[in-house]
Amino acid sequence: MSDKLQNSAQSVLTPSENAFAVSPDDNEPLASVPKYLYVGFGGAVTLRALDASDDVVFENVPSGGYIYVRATHVRATGTTATSIVACA
């Protein structure tokens, strides 16, 4: 398969090269730190940002919405949104 971007350097502005399903968990970190999260079915998302010491809650995230935060954790407690995908 041809990849016209294969010689481009990765940055926060380039398209994601990996995506994985997120299973909210109160203890386990995400497999890798993504550029952003995609929310399939809306609700609240409780997460810990990369350089934060406390969790934050994104309320009323719409279905098909994005959260542009580099998160280390997506917590089960407080998260009502589902079908979350991390894009790294």
Secondary structure, 3 states (H helix, E strand, C coil): CCCCCCCCCCCCCCCCCCEEECCCCCCCCCCCCCCEEEEEECEEEEEEECCCCCEEEEEEECCCEEECCCEEEEECCCCCCEEEEEEC
